[in-house]
Amino acid sequence: MGESTFVGGIWLLYWVHRLTGRWLFRLCLAPVVLMHWLSRPALRAASLQYLQRLHAAQGVFAKPPGWRQGLRHVALFAETLLDKLLAMAGRFPAEQVARHGRANVTRAIQSGQGGIVVTAHVGCLELCRTMAESQARMRLNVLVHTRHAQAFNHLLHRLNPGSGIHLIEVSEIGPPMALLLAEKVAAGEFVAIAGDRVPVTQSKTVTVEFLGHPAPFPIGAYVLASLLKCPLYLMGCVHEAQGYGVYFETLSERVLLPRADRQAALQQHAQQFADALTALLRRSPYDWFNFFPFWDQRNAE
């Protein structure tokens, strides 16, 4: 599904919120959400497939989800776009962000060694910097794929160019990019890469179990961590109470990919990530924002 974000419309809704608050923002957003939900059968099908498989695997709803839950899923994604803007502009209330794993962040920063941070398309990842900034400065370089979110990423960066988050737009990681990332990690910086979306160049994947079904997961984060000989971390952000919860944990102090058993090692790391992602989604079922046939990507191309 191609990007359909209209940046001018996002700016308009952002200023509606600035001037009138969240209640009128939600009122203005409602017809936009309904239009997209009604006019995109692929979106509805992908959302419902995810919700039903999450429920079958984890029993997160009182009864099997249907169209109401699907519409709520899309509505939460739309409202989270506002929170992304507020987070990048430094306007999201810090007291509404719970930080889990702050000791892990402190140790990671104080070690002086950077690392690879594997993330997912959940919640409002732009709030993750609040955890690091509450104790020490973390320089986070986020790899984004140009064909996925170029316009929206530029919009986020315009709100706060001095943010600790640096967006690096890539289509593939060749030798020059690998060298750049190695320099950043050596300088104590962190490189974030999505572990739940296959890049547009269709890089290599491994198949692991996710919500009771086999699914393809990219291997880029684990290969990078192995090449750069650095730790591998998980960072995620999901809705919690009246705000968000940010989670940071160490997945591996050192990613080893032995030549004789490389595929099995990659699958083990990808499965560990898939299990950690499941734990986050169990906390907040509507927070996963991959609106495409995730389990059948090859047939959907």
Phi, psi and omega per residue, in radians:
M1 nan 2.144 -3.134
G2 -1.222 2.803 3.091
E3 -1.167 2.316 3.126
S4 -2.121 0.227 -3.120
T5 -1.148 2.227 3.050
F6 -1.768 1.867 -2.993
V7 -1.065 -0.673 3.114
G8 -1.049 -0.684 3.104
G9 -1.154 -0.656 3.102
I10 -1.134 -0.738 3.096
W11 -1.057 -0.730 -3.140
L12 -1.046 -0.847 -3.126
L13 -1.164 -0.576 3.091
Y14 -1.059 -0.771 -3.127
W15 -1.314 -0.482 2.987
V16 -1.027 -0.763 3.105
H17 -1.150 -0.742 -3.135
R18 -1.030 -0.675 -3.024
L19 -1.557 -0.533 -2.984
T20 -2.186 -0.254 -3.122
G21 1.733 -3.130 -2.991
R22 -1.313 -0.500 -3.051
W23 -1.143 -0.752 3.119
L24 -1.275 -0.581 3.044
F25 -0.985 -0.832 3.140
R26 -1.097 -0.651 3.129
L27 -1.124 -0.752 3.120
C28 -1.208 -0.560 -3.074
L29 -1.323 -0.506 -3.020
A30 -0.934 -0.869 3.138
P31 -1.154 -0.521 3.107
V32 -1.154 -0.807 3.122
V33 -1.081 -0.809 -3.115
L34 -1.082 -0.722 3.140
M35 -1.076 -0.816 -3.133
H36 -1.141 -0.715 -3.110
W37 -1.144 -0.716 -3.113
L38 -1.288 -0.596 -3.002
S39 -1.593 -0.057 -3.069
R40 -2.170 1.510 3.139
P41 -1.083 -0.585 3.123
A42 -1.120 -0.701 3.097
L43 -1.093 -0.811 -3.130
R44 -1.069 -0.752 -3.108
A45 -1.142 -0.753 -3.123
A46 -1.155 -0.734 3.121
S47 -1.077 -0.824 -3.107
L48 -1.173 -0.658 3.099
Q49 -1.042 -0.808 3.123
Y50 -1.077 -0.865 -3.091
L51 -1.075 -0.720 -3.140
Q52 -1.177 -0.677 -3.140
R53 -1.268 -0.617 3.056
L54 -1.104 -0.750 -3.139
H55 -1.155 -0.739 3.139
A56 -1.101 -0.615 -3.091
A57 -1.497 -0.574 -2.993
Q58 -2.153 -0.185 3.124
G59 1.045 0.841 -3.005
V60 -1.496 -0.274 -3.118
F61 -1.958 2.832 3.125
A62 -1.206 -0.514 3.105
K63 -2.602 2.872 -3.131
P64 -0.931 2.312 -3.080
P65 -1.192 2.636 3.105
G66 -2.368 -2.615 -3.028
W67 -1.144 -0.575 3.128
R68 -1.079 -0.781 3.123
Q69 -1.160 -0.629 3.104
G70 -1.113 -0.747 3.124
L71 -1.155 -0.675 3.100
R72 -1.133 -0.625 3.108
H73 -1.052 -0.844 -3.129
V74 -1.187 -0.667 -3.139
A75 -1.116 -0.675 3.123
L76 -1.157 -0.683 3.091
F77 -1.049 -0.777 -3.117
A78 -1.095 -0.747 -3.136
E79 -1.220 -0.521 3.117
T80 -1.157 -0.471 3.067
L81 -1.023 -0.681 3.097
L82 -1.115 -0.768 -3.130
D83 -1.100 -0.575 3.065
K84 -1.074 -0.772 3.122
L85 -1.121 -0.782 3.139
L86 -1.095 -0.685 -3.132
A87 -1.127 -0.798 -3.120
M88 -1.185 -0.515 3.127
A89 -1.481 -0.029 -3.116
G90 1.264 0.436 -3.072
R91 -1.902 -0.004 3.100
F92 -1.441 2.288 -3.069
P93 -1.037 2.120 -3.106
A94 -1.100 -0.536 -3.122
E95 -1.216 -0.192 3.107
Q96 -1.689 0.213 3.119
V97 -2.072 1.958 3.068
A98 -1.531 2.388 -3.058
R99 -1.971 2.071 -3.137
H100 -1.979 2.201 -3.133
G101 1.616 0.475 -3.128
R102 -1.093 -0.578 3.115
A103 -1.102 -0.617 3.105
N104 -1.144 -0.691 3.106
V105 -1.110 -0.799 -3.116
T106 -1.041 -0.817 3.138
R107 -1.085 -0.727 -3.119
A108 -1.087 -0.747 -3.111
I109 -1.262 -0.765 -3.086
Q110 -1.206 -0.365 3.115
S111 -1.154 -0.372 -3.126
G112 1.383 -0.068 3.125
Q113 -1.821 2.336 3.078
G114 -1.320 -2.958 -3.136
G115 -2.977 3.049 3.070
I116 -1.701 2.278 3.119
V117 -1.959 2.015 3.103
V118 -1.604 2.276 -3.070
T119 -2.147 -3.104 3.106
A120 -2.513 2.878 3.117
H121 -1.449 1.173 -3.128
V122 -2.228 2.488 3.009
G123 0.930 -2.490 -3.073
C124 -2.046 1.518 -3.077
L125 -1.125 -0.388 3.134
E126 -1.109 -0.314 3.099
L127 -1.415 -0.159 -3.094
C128 -1.075 -0.513 -3.113
R129 -1.157 -0.367 -3.130
T130 -1.126 -0.528 3.124
M131 -1.143 -0.859 -3.121
A132 -1.169 -0.713 -3.069
E133 -1.237 -0.285 3.120
S134 -1.299 -0.311 -3.110
Q135 -2.196 -0.818 -3.125
A136 -2.734 2.788 -3.075
R137 -1.328 2.202 3.048
M138 -1.969 2.229 3.075
R139 -1.652 1.959 -3.043
L140 -1.986 2.092 3.101
N141 -1.789 2.019 -3.058
V142 -1.789 2.119 3.094
L143 -1.439 2.177 3.110
V144 -2.224 2.629 -3.110
H145 -1.710 2.207 -2.952
T146 -1.004 -0.655 -3.097
R147 -1.364 -0.154 -3.126
H148 -1.572 -0.783 -2.954
A149 -2.678 0.666 -3.024
Q150 -1.068 -0.912 -3.062
A151 -1.103 -0.747 -3.106
F152 -1.212 -0.639 3.110
N153 -1.142 -0.652 3.062
H154 -1.113 -0.682 3.120
L155 -1.074 -0.788 3.116
L156 -1.053 -0.767 -3.071
H157 -1.211 -0.541 3.101
R158 -1.109 -0.533 -3.116
L159 -1.187 -0.557 -3.094
N160 -2.693 1.375 -3.114
P161 -1.072 -0.427 -3.118
G162 -1.559 0.205 -3.111
S163 -1.123 2.732 3.063
G164 -1.248 -0.089 3.098
I165 -1.693 2.191 3.121
H166 -2.036 2.108 -3.130
L167 -1.523 2.240 3.087
I168 -2.048 1.973 -3.098
E169 -1.533 2.162 -3.106
V170 -2.399 2.658 2.982
S171 -1.875 -0.464 3.049
E172 -2.775 2.750 -3.125
I173 -1.774 1.661 3.074
G174 -1.655 -3.043 -3.122
P175 -0.963 -0.776 3.140
P176 -1.082 -0.740 3.138
M177 -1.186 -0.696 3.118
A178 -1.069 -0.673 3.117
L179 -1.150 -0.732 3.116
L180 -1.073 -0.784 -3.132
L181 -1.158 -0.644 3.104
A182 -1.087 -0.691 3.127
E183 -1.145 -0.672 -3.138
K184 -1.182 -0.777 3.123
V185 -1.115 -0.713 3.119
A186 -1.096 -0.489 3.126
A187 -1.485 0.087 3.116
G188 1.561 0.187 3.125
E189 -1.578 2.952 -3.092
F190 -2.107 2.496 -3.122
V191 -2.024 2.104 -3.123
A192 -1.775 2.343 -3.141
I193 -2.466 2.417 -3.098
A194 -1.219 2.322 3.115
G195 -1.777 0.069 -3.077
D196 -2.193 0.379 3.067
R197 -2.566 2.201 3.137
V198 -1.287 2.258 -3.124
P199 -1.015 2.808 -3.104
V200 -1.099 -0.387 3.131
T201 -1.454 0.038 3.129
Q202 0.976 0.987 3.101
S203 -1.220 3.075 -3.037
K204 -1.131 2.574 3.129
T205 -2.314 2.925 2.941
V206 -2.205 2.696 -3.129
T207 -1.797 2.161 3.111
V208 -2.332 2.980 -3.136
E209 -1.466 2.281 3.111
F210 -2.427 2.025 -3.101
L211 0.966 0.731 3.027
G212 1.468 0.087 -3.109
H213 -2.428 2.596 3.083
P214 -1.199 2.412 -3.109
A215 -2.538 2.575 3.109
P216 -1.424 2.300 3.075
F217 -2.186 2.443 -3.139
P218 -1.222 2.709 -3.094
I219 -1.896 0.025 -3.019
G220 -0.951 -0.763 -3.086
A221 -1.097 -0.670 -3.064
Y222 -1.353 -0.624 3.077
V223 -1.148 -0.738 3.121
L224 -1.089 -0.819 -3.133
A225 -1.064 -0.631 3.120
S226 -1.204 -0.801 -3.118
L227 -1.123 -0.681 -3.073
L228 -1.542 -0.046 3.094
K229 0.921 0.880 -3.086
C230 -2.306 2.899 3.139
P231 -1.168 2.791 3.096
L232 -2.054 2.198 -3.110
Y233 -2.086 2.797 3.012
L234 -2.000 2.332 3.032
M235 -2.322 2.249 3.134
G236 -2.532 2.773 -3.128
C237 -2.490 2.146 3.137
V238 -2.313 2.810 3.092
H239 -1.089 2.429 -3.103
E240 -2.686 2.228 -3.102
A241 0.958 -2.205 3.140
Q242 -1.671 0.158 -3.128
G243 -2.579 -2.147 -3.088
Y244 -2.355 2.762 2.965
G245 -2.064 2.243 3.109
V246 -1.813 2.266 -3.078
Y247 -2.086 2.353 3.124
F248 -2.418 2.186 -3.140
E249 -2.565 2.754 3.107
T250 -1.536 2.144 3.071
L251 -1.543 -0.677 -3.135
S252 -2.785 2.307 3.070
E253 -1.224 -0.455 3.128
R254 -2.718 2.169 3.129
V255 -1.589 2.015 3.134
L256 -1.903 2.263 3.126
L257 -2.163 1.406 -3.117
P258 -1.067 2.416 -3.055
R259 -1.014 -0.671 -3.070
A260 -1.266 -0.377 -3.069
D261 -2.390 0.670 -3.037
R262 -1.097 -0.803 -3.084
Q263 -1.087 -0.762 -3.138
A264 -1.135 -0.655 3.125
A265 -1.157 -0.727 3.101
L266 -1.098 -0.736 3.115
Q267 -1.104 -0.648 3.130
Q268 -1.113 -0.765 3.126
H269 -1.179 -0.720 3.128
A270 -1.146 -0.657 3.106
Q271 -1.167 -0.671 3.085
Q272 -1.055 -0.740 3.103
F273 -1.155 -0.767 -3.141
A274 -1.057 -0.663 3.111
D275 -1.188 -0.696 3.110
A276 -1.161 -0.661 3.089
L277 -1.120 -0.727 3.100
T278 -1.037 -0.716 3.130
A279 -1.085 -0.688 3.094
L280 -1.146 -0.733 -3.104
L281 -1.235 -0.476 3.047
R282 -1.127 -0.553 3.106
R283 -1.285 -0.640 -3.078
S284 -2.532 1.541 -2.966
P285 -1.072 -0.477 -3.061
Y286 -1.547 0.116 -2.957
D287 -1.634 0.066 3.132
W288 -1.676 2.138 -2.968
F289 -1.997 0.908 2.999
N290 -1.899 1.616 -3.045
F291 -1.615 1.064 3.053
F292 -2.646 2.903 -3.094
P293 -1.189 1.428 -2.972
F294 -1.036 -0.692 -3.062
W295 -1.397 -0.179 -3.075
D296 -2.339 0.811 -3.049
Q297 -1.127 -0.654 -3.080
R298 -1.142 -0.674 3.132
N299 -1.336 -0.271 -3.106
A300 -1.576 -0.113 -3.090
E301 -1.196 nan nan
